[in-house]
Amino acid sequence: MTNLAASQTVAKKPSTLKTSLMMIINPIGAMKRQLEKVNWKLTLLVPAGAFGLLFFQTGLDMTGEIGLFAIGLSLIGLLYGGIGVLGVAYICALVAMGKNSEIKK
């Protein structure tokens, strides 16, 4: 009896075919449903990691060794990728809100 109750409370995962068809028919709705599950703070790890590695590679190319300069550049890249992308996203959101309020008038 407990296994039946537990299986009824678990949400069914849609099939890959259904997800693919929904991406073709309604891509915005499918993306919104998938992105609602993701914490926005975790999404900053991608650009922060990318900029951190890019800046680290630049430091390695400039000095030829893993030193304080290359690691410092890597940390700057992490900050630039995290805070910089967040700042650009914030500015874009403000611009989008301003344009939407003008359209509604």
Secondary structure by P-SEA (a helix, b strand, c coil): caaaaaaaabbbbbcaaaaaaaaaccaaaaaaaaaccccccccaaaaaaaaaaaaaaaaaaacccccaaaaaaaaaaaaaaaaaaaaaaaaaaaaaaaaaaaaac
